[in-house]
């Protein structure tokens, strides 16, 4: 199964594409979509949408996992990131790729085993689980890979629970 993880943003969108082969996770591609601060919001949203459409077409994931937004500081930033998240979800829907949403707590729990883990701990686990030589940079990319890993673990758990429900 190919899973695309997304850490939404307006300036930097982290993405990570992984392949789940049995219990093994393999990195396929990861990086970021960056938009320039001086551009109009609608221009930046179009750039993100176009880049997402390209990524979805290129890697053809069976699922896209995206971080749920929780903001308690800057409402304006929350709205703008929410708009960016919306165009990412639209691109996924148009590509007929199912979307799963996870909170930061769920991601940390799935990747590190502790919901209050520090960012560095998550990055180290991403590096270890995907057998990478170094931690992915910037942080948004490591977060996107962690979100993809979270979905891989959650999908596996869901499959196991579904099978147990059938008496297997």
Backbone as ProteinMPNN parsed JSONL, in Angstrom:
{"seq_chain_A": "XXXXXXXXXXXXXXXXXXXXXXXXXXXXXXXXXXXXXXXXXXXXXXXXXXXXXXXXXXXXXXXXXXXXXXXXXXXXXXXXXXXXXXXXXXXXXXXXXXXXXXXXXXXXXXXXXXXXXXXXXXXXXXXXXXXXXXXXXXXXXXXXXXXXXXXXXXXXXXXXXXXXXXXX", "coords_chain_A": {"N_chain_A": [[0.842, -1.176, 0.0], [0.565, 2.18, -0.874], [1.107, 5.158, 0.798], [0.422, 8.545, 1.328], [1.61, 11.053, 3.336], [0.72, 14.154, 4.814], [1.773, 17.259, 6.009], [0.132, 19.988, 6.666], [0.368, 23.396, 5.499], [0.878, 26.877, 4.685], [3.116, 28.297, 3.851], [5.057, 26.281, 3.896], [4.528, 23.028, 2.912], [4.739, 19.909, 4.095], [5.487, 16.752, 2.688], [5.235, 13.209, 2.514], [5.832, 10.139, 1.087], [5.189, 6.822, 1.515], [5.732, 3.257, 1.366], [3.926, 0.499, 2.353], [4.773, -2.686, 3.049], [3.672, -5.557, 3.991], [4.631, -5.768, 7.274], [6.639, -4.028, 7.005], [7.968, -0.777, 6.391], [8.672, 1.465, 3.801], [10.47, 4.206, 2.532], [9.333, 6.186, -0.163], [9.278, 8.701, -1.453], [9.969, 12.022, -0.379], [9.528, 15.392, 0.746], [9.082, 18.928, 0.298], [6.567, 21.378, -0.387], [6.85, 24.63, -1.294], [5.794, 27.979, -0.817], [5.917, 31.418, -1.758], [6.161, 34.108, 0.51], [5.306, 36.77, -0.139], [3.36, 36.576, -2.075], [-0.08, 36.656, -3.276], [-2.697, 35.181, -1.341], [-4.493, 33.481, -2.739], [-2.968, 32.83, -4.978], [-0.899, 31.383, -3.832], [-2.39, 29.232, -2.809], [-3.252, 28.058, -5.19], [-0.794, 27.226, -6.229], [-0.106, 25.285, -4.323], [-2.233, 23.486, -4.664], [-1.817, 22.697, -7.359], [0.715, 21.476, -7.114], [0.103, 19.404, -5.328], [-1.723, 17.951, -6.875], [-0.015, 17.08, -8.878], [1.79, 15.466, -7.361], [0.026, 13.475, -6.408], [-0.764, 12.319, -8.792], [1.681, 11.378, -9.736], [2.65, 9.538, -7.723], [0.473, 7.988, -7.031], [-1.022, 7.22, -4.56], [-2.722, 4.936, -2.314], [-3.954, 5.922, -0.151], [-4.346, 9.02, 1.612], [-2.971, 10.669, 4.292], [-3.559, 13.206, 6.571], [-2.682, 15.915, 8.714], [-4.763, 16.936, 11.377], [-5.888, 20.198, 12.176], [-4.976, 22.215, 14.917], [-5.189, 25.131, 16.479], [-4.22, 27.544, 18.765], [-3.32, 30.039, 18.938], [-2.7, 32.105, 16.659], [-5.303, 33.24, 14.905], [-5.673, 34.161, 12.271], [-3.599, 32.871, 10.876], [-4.472, 30.265, 11.277], [-6.837, 30.209, 9.731], [-5.787, 30.609, 7.136], [-4.043, 28.409, 6.83], [-5.96, 26.462, 7.081], [-7.379, 26.897, 4.726], [-5.422, 26.148, 2.879], [-5.155, 23.477, 3.565], [-7.656, 22.632, 2.782], [-7.518, 22.837, -0.07], [-5.665, 20.869, -0.542], [-7.011, 18.608, 0.317], [-9.103, 18.656, -1.513], [-7.704, 18.166, -3.909], [-6.92, 15.536, -3.385], [-9.407, 14.266, -3.181], [-10.353, 14.661, -5.801], [-8.544, 13.037, -7.113], [-9.463, 10.673, -6.33], [-8.536, 9.514, -3.962], [-8.679, 8.167, -0.833], [-9.049, 9.938, 2.271], [-7.487, 10.25, 5.412], [-7.565, 11.559, 8.688], [-5.511, 12.811, 11.287], [-4.748, 13.669, 14.646], [-2.089, 15.627, 16.16], [-1.432, 14.373, 18.598], [-2.323, 11.712, 18.171], [-0.579, 10.974, 16.113], [1.965, 11.142, 17.349], [1.591, 9.199, 19.33], [1.277, 6.892, 17.737], [3.728, 6.732, 16.393], [5.848, 7.096, 18.235], [4.887, 6.018, 20.567], [4.081, 7.434, 22.687], [2.054, 10.017, 23.532], [2.823, 12.584, 24.272], [5.285, 13.064, 23.232], [8.41, 14.599, 22.336], [9.311, 16.739, 19.569], [11.816, 16.054, 18.494], [12.074, 13.389, 19.294], [10.09, 12.169, 17.756], [11.114, 12.64, 15.205], [13.476, 11.112, 15.315], [12.401, 8.532, 15.553], [11.038, 8.342, 13.115], [13.201, 8.385, 11.363], [14.433, 5.96, 12.169], [12.371, 4.0, 11.778], [11.976, 4.144, 9.027], [14.431, 3.567, 8.067], [16.332, 5.585, 7.419], [19.205, 7.584, 6.591], [19.603, 10.028, 7.795], [17.791, 12.47, 9.785], [14.818, 13.641, 8.294], [14.571, 16.835, 6.717], [12.977, 19.989, 6.076], [11.429, 20.269, 9.397], [8.732, 19.946, 8.781], [8.662, 18.024, 6.801], [9.566, 15.696, 8.091], [7.443, 15.501, 9.863], [5.334, 15.002, 8.067], [6.068, 12.472, 7.088], [5.839, 11.087, 9.487], [3.087, 11.252, 9.87], [2.211, 9.698, 7.724], [3.282, 7.23, 8.531], [1.828, 6.875, 10.88], [-0.71, 6.461, 9.768], [-0.227, 4.087, 8.392], [0.199, 2.325, 10.534], [-2.26, 2.6, 11.861], [-4.059, 1.727, 9.89], [-3.274, -0.916, 9.716], [-3.933, -1.832, 12.29], [-6.692, -1.405, 12.214], [-7.394, -3.251, 10.241], [-6.723, -5.668, 11.538], [-8.497, -5.588, 13.736], [-10.904, -5.648, 12.338], [-10.761, -8.183, 11.157], [-10.777, -9.774, 13.457], [-13.317, -9.247, 14.305], [-14.73, -10.74, 12.537], [-14.375, -13.207, 13.459], [-11.979, -14.453, 13.024]], "CA_chain_A": [[0.0, 0.0, 0.0], [1.27, 3.462, -0.933], [0.449, 6.144, 1.656], [1.005, 9.884, 1.306], [1.368, 11.832, 4.546], [0.78, 15.591, 4.555], [1.794, 18.225, 7.103], [-0.359, 21.16, 5.948], [0.847, 24.735, 5.789], [0.745, 27.771, 3.534], [4.475, 28.593, 3.401], [5.705, 24.985, 3.67], [3.713, 21.829, 3.038], [5.578, 18.714, 4.1], [4.846, 15.544, 2.172], [6.022, 11.986, 2.605], [5.184, 8.989, 0.463], [5.804, 5.577, 1.976], [5.096, 2.028, 0.93], [3.778, -0.496, 3.408], [4.867, -4.049, 2.522], [3.519, -6.359, 5.202], [4.881, -4.918, 8.435], [7.789, -3.176, 6.669], [7.696, 0.522, 5.803], [9.768, 1.883, 2.935], [10.251, 5.539, 1.976], [9.287, 6.276, -1.621], [9.721, 10.069, -1.755], [9.538, 13.001, 0.608], [10.024, 16.733, 0.476], [8.163, 19.995, 0.677], [6.036, 22.343, -1.352], [7.059, 25.935, -0.665], [5.233, 29.137, -1.509], [6.576, 32.667, -1.389], [5.368, 34.907, 1.454], [4.758, 38.008, -0.707], [2.311, 36.305, -3.058], [-1.471, 36.657, -2.809], [-3.099, 33.882, -0.778], [-5.08, 32.63, -3.778], [-1.873, 32.347, -5.826], [-0.221, 30.34, -3.054], [-3.292, 28.078, -2.764], [-3.203, 27.422, -6.52], [0.5, 26.541, -6.32], [-0.2, 24.088, -3.482], [-3.168, 22.578, -5.336], [-1.141, 22.144, -8.546], [1.781, 20.571, -6.658], [-0.547, 18.209, -4.771], [-2.266, 17.196, -8.006], [1.138, 16.433, -9.516], [2.27, 14.4, -6.47], [-0.965, 12.399, -6.393], [-0.703, 11.645, -10.097], [2.99, 10.72, -9.846], [2.855, 8.428, -6.79], [-0.768, 7.221, -6.985], [-1.219, 6.56, -3.262], [-4.029, 4.349, -2.014], [-4.515, 6.707, 0.951], [-3.64, 10.231, 2.011], [-3.162, 10.99, 5.708], [-3.273, 14.621, 6.768], [-2.795, 16.315, 10.108], [-5.853, 17.824, 11.782], [-5.346, 21.46, 12.674], [-5.341, 22.733, 16.228], [-4.493, 26.391, 16.704], [-4.708, 28.306, 19.905], [-2.608, 31.31, 18.95], [-2.989, 33.068, 15.609], [-6.509, 32.85, 14.179], [-5.464, 34.436, 10.857], [-2.79, 31.765, 10.371], [-5.325, 29.075, 11.274], [-7.715, 30.279, 8.567], [-4.997, 30.446, 5.911], [-3.606, 27.008, 6.773], [-7.191, 25.707, 6.822], [-7.655, 27.005, 3.29], [-4.421, 25.313, 2.192], [-5.547, 22.1, 3.852], [-8.824, 22.38, 1.945], [-7.15, 22.562, -1.471], [-4.977, 19.573, -0.547], [-8.052, 17.592, 0.412], [-9.806, 18.678, -2.799], [-6.853, 17.457, -4.881], [-6.999, 14.115, -3.048], [-10.751, 13.813, -3.551], [-10.41, 14.601, -7.263], [-7.727, 11.892, -7.534], [-10.144, 9.495, -5.787], [-7.672, 8.953, -2.925], [-9.315, 8.354, 0.477], [-8.327, 10.803, 3.21], [-7.574, 9.981, 6.848], [-7.089, 12.706, 9.447], [-4.956, 12.451, 12.588], [-4.287, 14.765, 15.494], [-0.688, 15.471, 16.537], [-1.364, 13.386, 19.675], [-2.438, 10.385, 17.556], [0.652, 10.722, 15.348], [3.032, 10.865, 18.322], [1.283, 7.917, 19.955], [1.511, 5.812, 16.768], [5.13, 6.678, 15.958], [6.761, 7.012, 19.373], [4.269, 5.253, 21.639], [3.837, 8.368, 23.772], [1.376, 11.163, 22.948], [3.455, 13.861, 24.632], [6.674, 13.003, 22.759], [9.01, 15.815, 21.778], [9.508, 16.723, 18.119], [13.055, 15.339, 18.2], [11.817, 11.956, 19.456], [9.322, 11.761, 16.578], [12.053, 12.633, 14.074], [14.368, 9.962, 15.47], [11.635, 7.318, 15.252], [10.804, 8.343, 11.664], [14.488, 7.969, 10.795], [14.647, 4.548, 12.47], [11.339, 3.16, 11.161], [12.125, 4.159, 7.566], [15.834, 3.238, 7.775], [16.941, 6.74, 6.75], [20.548, 7.902, 7.087], [19.502, 11.195, 8.666], [16.428, 12.956, 9.995], [14.36, 14.476, 7.179], [14.472, 18.271, 6.978], [12.713, 20.613, 7.368], [10.568, 19.537, 10.328], [7.451, 19.653, 8.129], [8.83, 16.785, 6.032], [9.577, 14.625, 9.092], [6.066, 15.399, 10.362], [4.531, 14.352, 7.019], [6.406, 11.046, 7.116], [5.257, 10.544, 10.725], [1.646, 11.133, 9.628], [2.06, 8.514, 6.857], [3.556, 6.061, 9.384], [0.656, 6.756, 11.75], [-1.788, 5.841, 8.992], [0.155, 2.689, 8.132], [-0.048, 1.589, 11.775], [-3.698, 2.634, 12.121], [-4.707, 0.869, 8.894], [-2.953, -2.293, 10.108], [-4.739, -2.122, 13.474], [-8.082, -1.478, 11.765], [-7.536, -4.535, 9.527], [-6.685, -6.728, 12.546], [-9.756, -5.539, 14.482], [-11.956, -6.073, 11.41], [-10.654, -9.632, 11.021], [-11.206, -10.373, 14.721], [-14.764, -9.122, 14.334], [-15.271, -11.806, 11.686], [-14.115, -14.481, 14.119], [-10.733, -15.047, 12.52]], "C_chain_A": [[0.889, 1.242, 0.0], [0.45, 4.478, -0.14], [1.189, 7.469, 1.532], [0.613, 10.586, 2.597], [1.57, 13.301, 4.233], [0.788, 16.359, 5.871], [1.396, 19.555, 6.474], [0.246, 22.471, 6.434], [0.589, 25.598, 4.577], [2.131, 28.114, 2.983], [5.212, 27.307, 3.04], [4.684, 23.881, 3.911], [4.688, 20.662, 3.016], [4.799, 17.557, 3.498], [5.803, 14.373, 2.313], [5.23, 10.847, 2.007], [5.938, 7.747, 0.917], [5.061, 4.395, 1.376], [5.087, 1.059, 2.094], [3.749, -1.866, 2.75], [4.832, -4.988, 3.714], [3.679, -5.449, 6.403], [6.041, -3.947, 8.184], [7.33, -1.88, 6.004], [8.914, 0.985, 5.022], [9.489, 3.29, 2.412], [10.266, 5.486, 0.451], [9.831, 7.638, -2.057], [9.232, 10.979, -0.635], [10.186, 14.331, 0.296], [9.009, 17.761, 0.912], [7.731, 20.8, -0.541], [6.176, 23.684, -0.644], [6.421, 27.025, -1.51], [5.867, 30.398, -0.933], [5.644, 33.559, -0.57], [4.704, 36.122, 0.816], [3.613, 37.8, -1.689], [0.92, 36.39, -2.434], [-1.831, 35.256, -2.334], [-3.644, 32.962, -1.862], [-4.034, 32.069, -4.739], [-1.143, 31.205, -5.124], [-1.076, 29.072, -2.991], [-3.283, 27.331, -4.089], [-1.897, 26.665, -6.69], [0.471, 25.23, -5.516], [-1.093, 23.046, -4.154], [-2.488, 21.899, -6.536], [-0.059, 21.144, -8.152], [1.188, 19.285, -6.093], [-1.098, 17.324, -5.881], [-1.147, 16.426, -8.7], [1.648, 15.255, -8.666], [1.316, 13.207, -6.472], [-0.945, 11.611, -7.704], [0.592, 10.836, -10.229], [3.082, 9.459, -8.992], [1.622, 7.542, -6.602], [-0.975, 6.475, -5.656], [-2.615, 5.954, -3.145], [-4.721, 5.095, -0.865], [-3.67, 7.959, 1.16], [-3.991, 10.498, 3.462], [-2.716, 12.434, 5.914], [-3.49, 14.988, 8.229], [-4.004, 17.217, 10.312], [-5.229, 19.075, 12.376], [-5.885, 21.802, 14.056], [-4.518, 23.986, 16.463], [-5.084, 27.06, 17.921], [-4.037, 29.668, 19.995], [-3.141, 32.257, 17.89], [-4.154, 32.6, 14.733], [-6.337, 33.072, 12.677], [-4.649, 33.32, 10.212], [-3.634, 30.5, 10.281], [-6.241, 29.072, 10.061], [-6.947, 30.014, 7.273], [-4.527, 29.002, 5.756], [-4.816, 26.105, 6.516], [-7.573, 25.751, 5.35], [-6.694, 26.123, 2.498], [-4.771, 23.84, 2.365], [-6.738, 21.7, 2.968], [-8.459, 22.087, 0.496], [-6.394, 21.243, -1.586], [-6.0, 18.44, -0.518], [-8.863, 17.517, -0.881], [-9.004, 17.921, -3.86], [-6.931, 15.951, -4.651], [-8.353, 13.535, -3.453], [-10.876, 13.678, -5.071], [-9.613, 13.423, -7.82], [-8.322, 10.57, -7.025], [-9.282, 8.75, -4.764], [-8.341, 9.217, -1.573], [-8.412, 9.132, 1.427], [-8.575, 10.339, 4.64], [-6.975, 11.181, 7.566], [-6.643, 12.256, 10.834], [-4.533, 13.699, 13.348], [-2.79, 14.571, 15.771], [-0.501, 14.425, 17.643], [-1.419, 11.964, 19.11], [-1.162, 10.013, 16.808], [1.79, 10.36, 16.29], [2.836, 9.507, 18.973], [1.635, 6.759, 19.022], [2.992, 5.64, 16.433], [6.084, 6.437, 17.12], [6.209, 6.123, 20.488], [3.935, 6.109, 22.836], [3.283, 9.649, 23.17], [1.978, 12.517, 23.256], [4.921, 13.91, 24.18], [7.125, 14.345, 22.198], [9.229, 15.63, 20.277], [10.75, 15.914, 17.732], [12.871, 13.821, 18.312], [11.056, 11.406, 18.244], [10.255, 11.652, 15.372], [12.997, 11.437, 14.133], [13.657, 8.654, 15.124], [11.33, 7.22, 13.755], [12.065, 7.851, 10.96], [14.7, 6.464, 10.972], [13.654, 3.648, 11.717], [11.471, 3.062, 9.64], [13.559, 3.873, 7.112], [16.517, 4.343, 6.959], [18.308, 7.017, 7.368], [20.534, 9.092, 8.038], [18.048, 11.62, 8.796], [16.029, 13.833, 8.812], [14.22, 15.937, 7.61], [13.683, 18.911, 5.858], [11.767, 19.765, 8.215], [9.252, 19.114, 9.69], [7.509, 18.336, 7.357], [8.834, 15.584, 6.979], [8.175, 14.415, 9.648], [5.173, 14.684, 9.348], [4.808, 12.851, 6.973], [5.813, 10.38, 8.359], [3.754, 10.336, 10.556], [1.375, 9.917, 8.737], [2.277, 7.232, 7.666], [2.37, 5.813, 10.313], [-0.476, 6.06, 10.999], [-1.482, 4.373, 8.703], [-0.129, 1.83, 9.355], [-1.545, 1.511, 12.078], [-4.45, 1.725, 11.161], [-4.472, -0.601, 9.239], [-3.808, -2.704, 11.303], [-6.208, -2.287, 13.09], [-8.344, -2.811, 11.064], [-7.597, -5.698, 10.53], [-8.013, -6.76, 13.313], [-10.918, -5.998, 13.623], [-11.948, -7.595, 11.27], [-11.122, -10.336, 12.296], [-12.728, -10.316, 14.853], [-15.452, -10.19, 13.51], [-15.006, -13.189, 12.292], [-12.857, -15.182, 13.629], [-9.665, -14.943, 13.583]], "O_chain_A": [[1.841, 1.339, 0.774], [-0.747, 4.642, -0.374], [2.416, 7.52, 1.618], [-0.571, 10.702, 2.915], [2.476, 13.664, 3.482], [-0.063, 16.148, 6.735], [2.219, 20.195, 5.819], [0.585, 22.631, 7.606], [0.129, 25.104, 3.548], [2.3, 28.211, 1.768], [5.9, 27.237, 2.021], [4.059, 23.808, 4.969], [5.386, 20.453, 2.024], [3.607, 17.395, 3.758], [7.022, 14.531, 2.241], [4.08, 10.617, 2.383], [7.149, 7.629, 0.734], [3.917, 4.514, 0.938], [6.11, 0.828, 2.738], [2.832, -2.183, 1.992], [5.85, -5.193, 4.376], [2.949, -4.468, 6.542], [6.381, -3.142, 9.051], [6.426, -1.881, 5.169], [10.043, 0.912, 5.507], [8.399, 3.554, 1.905], [11.111, 4.821, -0.148], [10.717, 7.726, -2.907], [8.196, 10.722, -0.022], [11.245, 14.399, -0.328], [8.178, 17.504, 1.783], [8.423, 20.884, -1.555], [5.682, 23.859, 0.47], [6.49, 27.007, -2.739], [6.294, 30.432, 0.222], [4.478, 33.74, -0.921], [3.595, 36.471, 1.223], [2.964, 38.766, -2.092], [0.758, 36.219, -1.226], [-1.328, 34.264, -2.862], [-3.295, 31.782, -1.901], [-4.193, 30.964, -5.256], [-0.813, 30.192, -5.74], [-0.552, 27.965, -3.106], [-3.304, 26.1, -4.107], [-1.894, 25.565, -7.243], [0.962, 24.2, -5.977], [-0.748, 21.866, -4.207], [-2.574, 20.683, -6.703], [0.075, 20.091, -8.775], [1.707, 18.198, -6.346], [-0.961, 16.101, -5.839], [-1.315, 15.262, -9.063], [1.906, 14.174, -9.195], [1.755, 12.058, -6.531], [-1.091, 10.389, -7.711], [0.585, 9.732, -10.775], [3.539, 8.421, -9.472], [1.736, 6.443, -6.058], [-1.087, 5.25, -5.636], [-3.561, 6.403, -3.794], [-5.918, 4.923, -0.635], [-2.462, 7.967, 0.923], [-5.167, 10.549, 3.825], [-1.633, 12.829, 5.484], [-4.369, 14.442, 8.896], [-4.247, 18.138, 9.532], [-4.171, 19.017, 13.002], [-7.081, 21.694, 14.324], [-3.3, 23.918, 16.628], [-6.302, 27.132, 18.082], [-4.165, 30.368, 21.0], [-3.956, 33.127, 18.196], [-4.007, 31.684, 13.925], [-6.806, 32.257, 11.882], [-4.979, 32.871, 9.114], [-3.523, 29.746, 9.314], [-6.407, 28.034, 9.421], [-7.418, 29.271, 6.412], [-4.606, 28.437, 4.665], [-4.705, 25.1, 5.814], [-8.037, 24.757, 4.793], [-7.1, 25.436, 1.561], [-4.691, 23.058, 1.418], [-6.809, 20.575, 2.475], [-9.031, 21.181, -0.11], [-6.472, 20.571, -2.614], [-5.869, 17.448, -1.234], [-9.266, 16.43, -1.298], [-9.563, 17.128, -4.618], [-6.999, 15.177, -5.606], [-8.425, 12.436, -4.005], [-11.435, 12.701, -5.568], [-9.956, 12.875, -8.867], [-7.767, 9.496, -7.254], [-9.293, 7.52, -4.705], [-8.547, 10.374, -1.207], [-7.188, 9.007, 1.397], [-9.71, 10.071, 5.034], [-5.988, 11.755, 7.105], [-7.298, 11.436, 11.477], [-4.028, 14.659, 12.766], [-2.28, 13.459, 15.63], [0.476, 13.676, 17.628], [-0.644, 11.104, 19.528], [-0.718, 8.867, 16.864], [2.502, 9.383, 16.059], [3.792, 8.751, 19.15], [2.218, 5.764, 19.453], [3.453, 4.519, 16.215], [7.028, 5.656, 16.997], [6.972, 5.545, 21.261], [3.549, 5.594, 23.886], [3.963, 10.303, 22.38], [1.678, 13.498, 22.575], [5.704, 14.709, 24.693], [6.33, 15.117, 21.661], [9.321, 14.505, 19.784], [10.728, 15.173, 16.749], [13.437, 13.061, 17.527], [11.348, 10.31, 17.766], [10.188, 10.686, 14.612], [13.282, 10.82, 13.107], [14.235, 7.777, 14.482], [11.361, 6.127, 13.189], [11.999, 7.003, 10.07], [15.101, 5.777, 10.033], [14.048, 2.66, 11.098], [11.128, 2.044, 9.039], [13.864, 3.93, 5.921], [17.183, 4.081, 5.958], [18.535, 6.716, 8.539], [21.339, 9.167, 8.966], [17.188, 11.192, 8.026], [16.812, 14.676, 8.373], [13.802, 16.229, 8.731], [13.722, 18.394, 4.741], [11.355, 18.681, 7.803], [8.713, 18.054, 10.011], [6.512, 17.619, 7.274], [8.187, 14.573, 6.706], [7.762, 13.279, 9.88], [4.348, 13.853, 9.727], [3.882, 12.051, 6.834], [5.34, 9.245, 8.293], [3.207, 9.348, 11.046], [0.413, 9.185, 8.969], [1.539, 6.261, 7.502], [1.957, 4.669, 10.506], [-1.125, 5.167, 11.543], [-2.369, 3.521, 8.762], [-0.644, 0.72, 9.224], [-2.038, 0.468, 12.505], [-5.378, 1.026, 11.569], [-5.365, -1.432, 9.075], [-4.349, -3.81, 11.325], [-6.886, -3.191, 13.576], [-9.389, -3.429, 11.268], [-8.42, -6.602, 10.389], [-8.587, -7.829, 13.518], [-11.826, -6.666, 14.117], [-13.006, -8.224, 11.266], [-11.786, -11.37, 12.229], [-13.349, -11.208, 15.431], [-16.615, -10.515, 13.747], [-15.369, -14.21, 11.709], [-12.706, -16.389, 13.813], [-8.535, -15.382, 13.368]]}, "name": "protein", "num_of_chains": 1, "seq": "XXXXXXXXXXXXXXXXXXXXXXXXXXXXXXXXXXXXXXXXXXXXXXXXXXXXXXXXXXXXXXXXXXXXXXXXXXXXXXXXXXXXXXXXXXXXXXXXXXXXXXXXXXXXXXXXXXXXXXXXXXXXXXXXXXXXXXXXXXXXXXXXXXXXXXXXXXXXXXXXXXXXXXXX"}
